[in-house]
Amino acid sequence: MWPPPEPPARDCRHGAPDDAHAGRLARRAAACPAPDIPALVALLADDPLGVTREAADGDLSPYRRAFDLLDADPAHVLVVAVDGDALVGTLQLSVLPGLARRGALCAQVEAVRVAAAARDGGLGTAMIEWAVGEARRRGCALVQLTTDKTRVDARRFYERWVSSRRAKA
């Protein structure tokens, strides 16, 4: 379900219905079964850049270690979107303290991926809007989004999203 609500402690699946999307989308916390890690890695590797730098050797231990660190720190949240049992999207939201802007919190959104079969249906937009709303809820004054300059389609999506937000303002 999307958007994901604030999770109860160590719950694996939950969410609120979203009329804008047909799939069943949910947030999963680190208490989820280990098979989620291979699905996340497969999603991260499912593009020309990811296939060159994600676990081609099958060693998932660095991902499990990172997953445990993310789960242990409330400043970071790893969100996945699922449709039935299929993982169709993910992003990481990190809240960072800073001295600039009078000590404002800043949110960083990264590792945004939507499965190829789930693109062009509004899921990416819903995920980014959720991340911005969650950053606002957490008191962030600024939201930063990172992407690799070679991800031309992702950059085009983000530029289109920013333009649409400016048009609404």
LINZI-V307942 format. One line per field, one symbol per residue. phi: phi as a letter, one per 20 degrees, with the letter a starting at -180 (. if undefined). psi: psi as a letter, one per 40 degrees, with the letter a starting at -180 (. if undefined). Layout:
phi=???
psi=???
This chain:
phi=.cefefffglfecardfcffcffedbeceffffggffgffffffeeagfffeceffenfeffffffffffffdffccddcdccmeefdabbddcddfbeflmmffcdddblebcggfdfmdnfgffffffffffffgenfebcdcdbffeefffffgffffffffffff
psi=ihihihiihfidhiiiiheehdihiiihieeiidedddddddddefiddddeeigdeehedddddddddddeheeihhhihihbehheiiihhhhhiidifffiihhhhifhihideeieeedddddddddddddddeeheihihiiheegddddddddddddddddd.
